[in-house]
Amino acid sequence: MIQLYYSAIFAEMMAILILLFKTPLRKLVVMSIDRLKRGTGPLVVKTVAGVVFLMMSITIYTITDINSRPLELLNPTDQIIQGRAMLEASLMGFMLFMLLMVDRLHHYIRELRLLRKAMEAIKTQNHGGDEGKGLNPEEIKVLGEQVSTLKGKIKQLESESTEKGKEVKAAEAGAAAQKNQIEDLLLDYDRLLKENQSLGEKLQLPLDKTVKKNT
């Protein structure tokens, strides 16, 4: 499962990076997400996200349960289970966060495109044909107000897009820190596993000696 979480997180990071920069791939990714949001796609995504959130909640409960036990009752096996549970909970939480980032970026990109198309249509209507001879002053005033409103929305969306870009950079920095933490947990996992095996071998020796004496 851990490999599956890593694959999903890296795929979401690639999608975010593609959506942030204007490249031919961004249009393809936006179209793919558009198709995914049609029909039963949203229901499937919400179901998968709900299952992942439920699994993360159960994992967090397991971690809390182990932490609530007295230290003298903890054994190497509990420590191994706790380390693995912390790793899985971190990966699932980060995966859900990245999924939300992809959804919001896709939404803002679509809104920005629609606003730009509306702006181009208004400019074409204002400057095309007879250069606005067929428009009365009131219509020109209304169109001017609409243009001002659309410009304000565009600036707001661009500001939000910049903020989301900063959040993505912060998330990438958190991912790097999380990766280091995961590597440390894996090292602890290997160490605890070896200690557990060594303890089992030490416990097995007295049993073997006892069996030989009895025979």
C-alpha positions in Angstrom: 0.0 0.0 0.0 2.9 2.4 0.8 4.1 2.1 -2.8 0.6 2.9 -4.0 0.4 6.0 -1.9 3.8 7.2 -3.2 2.6 6.6 -6.8 -0.6 8.6 -6.2 1.3 11.5 -4.5 3.9 11.8 -7.3 1.2 11.7 -9.9 -0.7 14.5 -8.1 2.5 16.6 -7.8 3.1 16.2 -11.5 -0.4 17.3 -12.3 0.0 20.4 -10.0 3.2 21.4 -11.7 1.7 21.0 -15.2 -1.3 23.1 -14.2 0.9 25.9 -12.8 2.8 26.5 -16.0 1.3 27.3 -19.4 2.5 24.4 -21.6 0.8 22.2 -24.2 0.5 19.5 -21.5 -1.7 21.8 -19.3 -4.5 21.9 -21.9 -4.4 18.1 -22.1 -4.5 17.7 -18.3 -7.4 20.2 -18.0 -9.3 18.3 -20.6 -8.7 15.0 -18.8 -9.9 16.5 -15.5 -13.0 17.9 -17.3 -13.9 14.5 -18.6 -13.2 13.0 -15.2 -15.7 15.4 -13.6 -18.5 14.3 -16.0 -20.9 11.5 -15.4 -20.0 9.1 -12.6 -16.5 10.5 -12.3 -17.1 12.8 -9.3 -18.9 10.1 -7.4 -16.0 7.6 -7.9 -13.5 10.2 -6.8 -15.5 11.2 -3.7 -15.9 7.5 -2.9 -12.2 6.8 -3.1 -11.4 10.0 -1.1 -13.9 8.9 1.5 -12.4 5.5 1.8 -8.9 6.9 2.1 -10.1 9.4 4.8 -11.7 6.5 6.7 -8.5 4.5 6.5 -6.5 7.5 7.7 -8.9 7.9 10.7 -8.5 4.3 11.7 -4.7 4.5 11.4 -4.7 7.7 13.6 -6.8 5.8 16.1 -4.3 3.0 16.2 -1.5 5.4 16.8 -3.4 7.1 19.6 -4.2 3.7 21.1 -0.6 2.7 21.2 0.5 6.0 22.6 -2.0 5.8 25.4 -0.4 2.5 26.7 2.1 2.6 29.5 5.7 2.6 28.3 6.5 -0.6 30.3 3.8 -2.5 28.3 5.2 -1.5 24.9 7.2 -4.1 23.0 9.3 -3.8 19.8 6.3 -5.1 17.8 4.1 -2.2 19.0 6.8 0.2 18.1 7.1 -1.2 14.6 3.3 -1.1 14.2 3.2 2.5 15.4 6.0 3.6 13.1 4.3 2.0 10.1 0.9 3.5 11.1 2.5 7.0 11.3 4.0 6.6 7.9 0.7 5.5 6.3 -1.3 8.2 8.0 1.1 10.9 6.8 1.0 9.6 3.2 -2.8 9.4 3.1 -3.2 12.9 4.6 -0.7 14.4 2.1 -2.4 12.5 -0.8 -5.8 14.0 0.1 -4.3 17.5 0.4 -2.7 17.2 -3.0 -6.0 15.9 -4.5 -7.7 19.0 -3.2 -5.0 21.3 -4.7 -5.4 19.7 -8.1 -9.2 20.2 -7.9 -8.9 23.9 -6.9 -6.2 24.7 -9.5 -8.4 23.1 -12.2 -11.4 25.2 -11.1 -9.4 28.5 -11.1 -7.9 27.8 -14.5 -11.4 27.2 -16.0 -12.8 30.4 -14.4 -9.9 32.4 -15.7 -10.3 31.1 -19.2 -14.1 31.9 -19.2 -13.4 35.4 -18.0 -10.8 36.0 -20.7 -13.2 34.8 -23.4 -15.9 37.1 -22.1 -13.4 40.0 -22.1 -12.4 39.2 -25.7 -16.0 39.0 -26.8 -16.8 42.4 -25.2 -13.7 44.0 -26.8 -14.7 42.6 -30.2 -18.2 43.9 -29.8 -16.9 47.4 -28.8 -14.2 47.8 -31.5 -15.7 45.6 -34.3 -18.1 46.5 -37.1 -19.0 50.2 -37.1 -16.7 51.0 -34.1 -19.7 51.0 -31.8 -21.9 53.3 -33.8 -24.9 51.0 -33.1 -24.5 51.4 -29.4 -26.1 54.1 -27.3 -24.3 55.8 -24.3 -26.2 53.7 -21.8 -25.2 50.4 -23.4 -21.6 51.6 -23.6 -21.7 52.5 -19.9 -23.1 49.1 -19.0 -20.5 47.3 -21.0 -17.8 49.5 -19.4 -19.0 48.4 -16.0 -19.0 44.8 -17.0 -15.4 45.1 -18.3 -14.4 46.7 -15.0 -16.0 43.9 -13.0 -14.4 41.3 -15.2 -11.0 42.9 -14.8 -11.5 42.9 -11.0 -12.4 39.2 -11.1 -9.3 38.4 -13.3 -7.0 40.2 -10.8 -8.6 38.4 -7.9 -8.2 35.0 -9.7 -4.6 35.8 -10.6 -3.9 36.7 -7.0 -5.6 33.5 -5.8 -3.5 31.5 -8.4 -0.3 33.1 -7.0 -1.3 32.2 -3.5 -2.0 28.6 -4.5 1.4 28.5 -6.2 3.0 29.6 -2.9 1.0 26.9 -1.1 2.2 24.3 -3.6 5.8 25.3 -3.0 5.2 25.1 0.7 3.7 21.6 0.1 6.7 20.5 -1.9 9.0 21.7 0.9 6.8 19.7 3.4 7.0 16.7 1.1 10.8 16.9 1.2 10.7 17.0 5.0 8.2 14.2 5.0 10.4 12.1 2.8 13.3 12.6 5.2 11.1 11.6 8.1 9.9 8.6 6.2 13.4 7.5 5.6 14.2 7.8 9.3 11.1 5.8 10.1 12.1 3.1 7.7 15.6 2.9 9.3 13.9 2.7 12.7 11.6 0.0 11.3 14.6 -2.1 10.1 16.4 -1.6 13.4 13.4 -2.6 15.5 12.8 -5.6 13.2 16.4 -6.8 13.7 16.1 -6.3 17.5 12.8 -8.2 17.5 14.4 -11.1 15.6 17.4 -11.0 17.9 15.1 -11.1 21.0 13.2 -14.0 19.5 16.5 -15.9 19.0 17.6 -15.2 22.6 14.3 -16.4 23.9 14.5 -19.5 21.7 17.9 -20.6 23.1 16.7 -21.2 26.7 13.7 -23.1 25.4 15.9 -25.3 23.3 18.2 -26.0 26.3 15.2 -26.9 28.5 13.8 -29.2 25.9 17.2 -31.0 25.6 17.5 -31.4 29.4 14.0 -32.9 29.6 14.8 -35.4 26.8 
